[in-house]
Amino acid sequence: MSSALANAVRLRRAALLVFVAAIVLSGWRFYRIRNYFDFCDEAAETTSGWLVSNGETLYGSVFSHHMPLAVIVSHLVASVSPTDHPAHFRAAPWSAYVLIALAIAFGPCGRRRPAAGALAGAAFLAVASLLAPLLWAQLALNDVFWGAAFAMFLLLLPLPLLFGETPRPI
């Protein structure tokens, strides 16, 4: 194996190791702030999601003046969670951030330069983990999930066009 190829393989492995470490460390960070700062809208969204998971209907028997995305996510969490503890619902924003980091790491940037993609995904998770409490981004709110959906849209559709690629799934 040539020296340049061996260096490229080592760099790719090191970048993937940094990416996996970023996932673990951001998971630890979100676990540490799982009970940090309660906001009444989050309680309304998670309670509505829990009620929907127990047979109620949104906008029918359960009133909400919010859009349904956070209720849908909360319903999914309530369906698989053994308790109704708020920390379980706060795992959903972290999962959204990990999905965005995966799209960064293995999307258009990662396909062109795998090491750069993995490091960019790790950098995104580091920034998201550190800034989440300042922006209320660790809460299960509509704004968080819509922001994550918009970021995923940008990563998967317009960004490939900038790289001269055809948009395609990961």
C-alpha positions in Angstrom: 0.0 0.0 0.0 1.4 3.4 -0.9 2.2 5.9 1.7 -0.4 8.4 0.4 -3.1 5.8 0.4 -2.2 4.7 3.9 -2.3 8.3 5.2 -5.7 8.7 3.6 -7.0 5.6 5.2 -5.6 6.7 8.6 -7.1 10.2 8.2 -10.5 8.7 7.3 -10.4 6.4 10.3 -9.4 9.2 12.6 -12.2 11.4 11.3 -14.8 8.7 11.8 -13.4 8.1 15.4 -13.8 11.9 16.1 -17.3 11.7 14.6 -18.3 8.8 16.8 -16.7 10.5 19.9 -18.8 13.7 19.0 -22.0 11.6 19.0 -21.2 10.1 22.4 -20.1 13.4 23.9 -23.1 15.3 22.6 -25.3 12.5 23.9 -23.6 12.9 27.3 -24.1 16.7 27.1 -27.8 16.4 26.3 -28.2 13.8 29.0 -26.6 16.3 31.5 -29.0 19.1 30.5 -32.1 17.0 30.2 -33.8 18.7 33.1 -32.4 22.1 32.5 -34.9 24.9 32.1 -38.6 24.0 31.8 -40.8 25.9 29.4 -44.5 25.8 29.5 -44.9 25.3 25.7 -42.8 22.1 25.9 -45.0 20.8 28.7 -48.1 21.5 26.6 -46.6 19.7 23.6 -45.4 16.6 25.5 -48.6 16.4 27.5 -50.6 16.6 24.2 -48.4 13.9 22.7 -48.9 11.7 25.7 -52.7 12.2 25.5 -52.7 11.4 21.8 -50.8 8.2 22.6 -53.6 7.3 25.1 -56.4 7.6 22.5 -57.3 11.3 22.5 -57.4 13.2 19.3 -55.5 16.4 18.6 -57.7 19.4 17.9 -60.7 17.2 18.8 -60.6 16.2 22.4 -57.2 17.9 23.0 -57.0 21.6 22.4 -53.7 23.0 21.2 -52.9 26.4 19.6 -49.6 25.0 18.2 -48.7 23.2 15.0 -48.7 19.4 15.3 -45.0 18.5 14.7 -43.9 18.5 18.3 -47.1 16.7 19.3 -46.4 14.0 16.7 -42.8 13.6 17.9 -44.0 13.6 21.5 -46.6 11.0 20.6 -43.9 8.8 19.1 -41.7 9.2 22.2 -44.7 8.5 24.5 -45.5 5.3 22.5 -42.1 3.8 23.2 -41.1 5.4 26.5 -41.7 3.4 29.7 -42.6 6.5 31.6 -43.7 10.1 31.0 -40.5 11.6 32.3 -39.6 14.8 30.5 -36.0 13.6 29.9 -37.3 11.0 27.5 -39.0 13.6 25.3 -35.8 15.7 25.3 -34.0 12.8 23.6 -35.9 13.7 20.4 -34.1 17.0 19.7 -30.7 15.3 20.3 -31.8 12.5 17.8 -32.7 15.2 15.3 -29.2 16.8 15.7 -27.5 13.4 15.2 -29.5 12.8 12.0 -28.4 16.2 10.8 -24.8 15.4 11.7 -25.1 12.1 9.8 -26.4 14.0 6.8 -23.4 16.3 7.0 -20.9 13.5 7.4 -22.3 11.2 4.7 -24.1 13.7 2.5 -22.6 15.7 -0.4 -19.6 16.9 1.6 -18.9 13.5 3.0 -19.2 11.8 -0.4 -16.6 14.1 -1.9 -14.2 14.2 1.1 -15.1 11.6 3.7 -12.7 12.9 6.4 -13.9 16.5 5.9 -17.6 15.3 6.1 -17.0 13.4 9.3 -15.2 16.3 10.9 -17.9 18.8 9.8 -20.6 16.5 11.3 -18.6 16.3 14.6 -18.1 20.1 14.6 -21.9 20.6 14.1 -22.6 18.3 17.1 -20.1 20.1 19.2 -21.7 23.5 18.4 -25.2 22.2 18.8 -24.4 20.6 22.2 -22.8 23.8 23.5 -25.3 26.3 22.2 -28.5 24.2 22.9 -29.2 25.6 26.4 -28.6 29.2 25.2 -31.1 28.8 22.4 -33.6 26.5 24.2 -32.7 24.0 21.5 -32.7 21.0 23.9 -36.5 21.4 24.4 -39.1 19.3 22.5 -40.6 22.4 20.8 -42.0 23.0 17.3 -39.3 25.5 16.5 -36.6 23.0 17.2 -38.1 20.2 15.0 -39.0 22.6 12.2 -35.5 24.0 12.3 -34.0 20.5 12.1 -36.3 19.6 9.2 -35.3 22.7 7.3 -31.6 22.0 8.0 -32.1 18.5 6.7 -33.9 19.8 3.6 -31.0 22.2 2.9 -28.4 19.5 3.3 -30.1 17.0 1.1 -31.6 19.1 -1.8 -29.9 22.5 -2.5 -26.4 21.7 -1.1 -25.8 18.9 -3.7 -26.6 21.3 -6.4 -23.8 23.6 -5.1 -21.4 20.7 -5.4 -22.6 20.0 -9.0 -24.4 16.8 -7.9 -27.9 15.5 -8.5 -29.9 15.6 -5.2 -30.4 12.0 -4.0 -31.0 10.2 -0.7 -28.1 9.4 1.5 
